[in-house]
């Protein structure tokens, strides 16, 4: 369990560092895949709003949830990804090969 906490802390730290640097200039895009296979997105104006949406859907057992920094070109944009959740998701598979992506995982 100790290792998982480090990953969560790094993801939170990365989000809040970005927020401190650009709170007024940045918006976020939260993509949610629900347990029924549907997929939808939410635009968030602040990091706090994005974080709330992220954790709300994670607690409701969504299949996967990702936060992206806008603008971004696709949901496979590694630079725009802030953090993600979801076993078996695209980012879960990418993170197995790229440790820098694994640091953005939230358990």
C-alpha positions as CSV (number, residue, x, y, z in Angstrom):
1,X,0.0,0.0,0.0
2,X,2.9,2.4,0.7
3,X,3.8,2.5,-3.0
4,X,0.3,3.4,-4.1
5,X,0.2,6.4,-1.8
6,X,3.3,7.8,-3.4
7,X,1.7,7.6,-6.9
8,X,-1.5,9.3,-5.6
9,X,0.6,12.0,-3.9
10,X,2.6,12.7,-7.1
11,X,-0.6,13.0,-9.2
12,X,-2.1,15.4,-6.7
13,X,1.1,17.4,-6.5
14,X,1.4,17.6,-10.3
15,X,-2.2,18.9,-10.5
16,X,-1.7,21.6,-7.9
17,X,1.6,22.7,-9.2
18,X,0.0,23.4,-12.6
19,X,-2.9,25.1,-10.8
20,X,-0.6,27.5,-8.9
21,X,1.2,28.4,-12.1
22,X,-1.8,29.1,-14.3
23,X,-5.0,29.1,-12.3
24,X,-6.5,32.0,-14.1
25,X,-5.4,31.0,-17.6
26,X,-6.1,27.3,-17.6
27,X,-9.2,25.1,-18.2
28,X,-9.5,21.4,-17.9
29,X,-11.3,18.6,-19.7
30,X,-12.5,15.6,-17.6
31,X,-13.3,12.4,-19.6
32,X,-15.4,9.8,-17.9
33,X,-16.1,6.2,-19.1
34,X,-19.0,4.8,-17.0
35,X,-19.6,1.3,-16.0
36,X,-22.2,0.8,-18.8
37,X,-19.7,1.6,-21.5
38,X,-20.8,5.1,-22.1
39,X,-18.4,8.0,-22.4
40,X,-18.9,11.7,-21.7
41,X,-16.8,14.8,-21.0
42,X,-17.0,17.7,-18.7
43,X,-15.4,21.1,-19.1
44,X,-14.0,22.5,-15.9
45,X,-12.9,26.1,-15.4
46,X,-10.8,25.5,-12.3
47,X,-8.6,22.7,-11.1
48,X,-10.8,22.3,-8.0
49,X,-13.8,21.8,-10.2
50,X,-11.9,19.2,-12.3
51,X,-10.7,17.4,-9.2
52,X,-14.2,17.3,-7.7
53,X,-15.6,15.8,-10.9
54,X,-12.7,13.3,-11.1
55,X,-13.2,12.0,-7.5
56,X,-17.0,12.1,-7.7
57,X,-17.1,9.7,-10.7
58,X,-14.2,7.6,-9.3
59,X,-16.3,7.1,-6.1
60,X,-19.3,6.1,-8.2
61,X,-17.2,3.3,-9.8
62,X,-16.7,4.8,-13.2
63,X,-14.6,2.5,-15.5
64,X,-12.0,5.3,-16.1
65,X,-11.6,9.0,-15.5
66,X,-9.0,11.3,-16.9
67,X,-8.2,15.0,-16.5
68,X,-6.6,16.8,-19.4
69,X,-5.2,20.3,-19.6
70,X,-6.7,22.3,-22.5
71,X,-6.1,22.7,-25.3
72,X,-5.3,19.2,-26.3
73,X,-5.7,17.3,-29.5
74,X,-6.9,13.9,-28.5
75,X,-7.4,11.7,-25.4
76,X,-4.1,10.1,-26.2
77,X,-2.1,13.3,-25.7
78,X,0.5,12.5,-23.1
79,X,1.5,16.1,-22.5
80,X,-2.1,17.2,-21.8
81,X,-2.8,14.3,-19.4
82,X,-2.8,15.5,-15.7
83,X,-4.0,12.3,-14.0
84,X,-6.1,9.2,-14.6
85,X,-7.9,6.4,-12.9
86,X,-9.0,3.0,-14.3
87,X,-7.7,-0.5,-14.6
88,X,-7.7,-1.8,-18.1
89,X,-8.0,1.8,-19.6
90,X,-5.8,3.1,-22.4
91,X,-3.6,5.0,-19.9
92,X,-3.3,1.9,-17.6
93,X,-1.8,0.0,-20.6
94,X,0.5,2.9,-21.6
95,X,1.7,3.3,-18.0
96,X,3.0,-0.2,-17.9
97,X,5.6,0.8,-20.5
98,X,6.2,4.5,-19.5
99,X,7.0,5.3,-15.9
100,X,6.3,9.0,-16.3
101,X,2.7,8.2,-17.2
102,X,2.4,5.8,-14.3
103,X,3.2,8.7,-11.9
104,X,-0.1,10.3,-13.1
105,X,-2.1,7.3,-11.9
106,X,-4.6,7.7,-9.0
107,X,-5.7,4.5,-7.2
